[in-house]
Amino acid sequence: MGSATHRVAVLVYDGVKLLDVVGPAEVFGEANRLGADYKIVLVSPTGADVTSSIGIRIAVDAAATEPAPDTFVVAGADLYPRTPVPRDLVEATRTLAGRAGRVASICTGAFILGAAGLLDGKRATTHWKVAHELAARCRASRVEPDAIYVRDGTTYTSAGVTAGIDLALALVEEDHGPDLTRDVARALVVYLQRSGGQSQFSTPLQGPPPRSPALRRITDLITANPGGKHSLGELAKHLNVSPRHLTRLFHQELSTTPARYVEMIRFDMAKALLDQGHTATQTASLAGFPNYESMRRVFVRELSLSPAAYQRRFSTARRANAEE
């Protein structure tokens, strides 16, 4: 990117989801503290201040006629999967996108890009709940409902809410490389940057959370520290219950065993570590697998791929998207 200031224009409007704005903005802001030079500008179609979806007022810096941005980001809202995108938003988007070096949308901001014709002939994603509606509206686009984010040329789209942080991290990585990006993620206490090719659904999100507060404490413990000591006996001690009773709780509420649940959480962590460039041996240790072979068996069972083959396909956010 060089030493010149990189202008990031974020399009906001009444009803915009606040986290879609501040999540990516914090990534760029944290990157500045580590040596980058991003200038974040909030723009609205007319330059007037707007009100977010939760009623918080957002002070706007400029109208859509502001100087050409290097990166143009369209934040999402709950409105536009349900209603047509207003003409002023469409025109503002076309104006800014036409002058930008790259264009990105956060969550349902893809509906605004689509209404402006900016997804025609491109791959795209959005929140999985409304991906079918985006596909219906943007028939000239190929919607990928399970991706965290998608890059097609200089156009980027992301899935719901926190996936906007993953996308912003990917943009920073494109500009400044993986080392600074990992430092940004650590500073923001973002556990690990996920590559765009990963699923929107991690193991804990594939089913309803445990109804039992006790079991929820155990699943939260495992998720917070996948590499910890999580034998059946150790987990049972946390609740002062017998291993048999804990196993019964897992079967009743999650239709799995404690050991399998731990294994799948570690599998998710291993994918993220491989995405970050760790070696397979390092990954097995950091993710809490007893050894490399035990990790390899899980990868082959779940993905029909070895860890090495997975890493070649999804090695870093930048490389994964470049291969696509």
C-alpha angles and dihedrals in degrees: 000000000000127000097300119109112265111220116216113191115194117197113221132177140165110304095022115154106251096214090055087062104038098037096064091034091058090052091055091042093052090048088057090057088055096051107283122121110220121156110203116207124183112213134184128188093262101019092251121136116260139209120237126226091266094049099259114139117236119208110223123214102199149350125258089271091070118128117292111285123221089216124024117197125190113203121213136240138188090242105074104055083060102038138030116273111255118249094242091058092047092050094045090050094050091047095051096038091052091060100036128101091220135005128214138177130203117219110308091007081094088076089061092048089048093050088052090054092245095126097053110128092004138109114245145166140199138168108325092234092064101028091105090056092050089051090051093051097040103045091161090060129075106230116205105198097186101053123103089216137344130213119201110174107305093340120096129185128182139199127243129329109305091035084075087068090052090050093049089050089052090052091050089049090052089053102037109014134249099292097063090040093056089050089053091050092049093048091052090045090239101158099223134337110251122216118240093245093063121102121263086229120076121188097265091051099051093085140019117290117259113280091212113083089212094055090044089057089055095047090047089051092052094045093048092052112019092170095056128107102279106163116153090254094050093049092048090052090058089063098033090237132123120267088243092055092048090049089051091052092052092049094047098046107023103023091230141083126261090246094052092047091052090047093053093047088052089048090057090049092048092054090052093048092050089049088057093055102258116149118253091250093051090046094053090053097043093046092052101249114150090236143338094271093058089052092047091054091054093049092050092047095047103033106015084236133106117235089254092053091047091051092051089055099042105018100142135351091256097045095045092056093042090056090053 
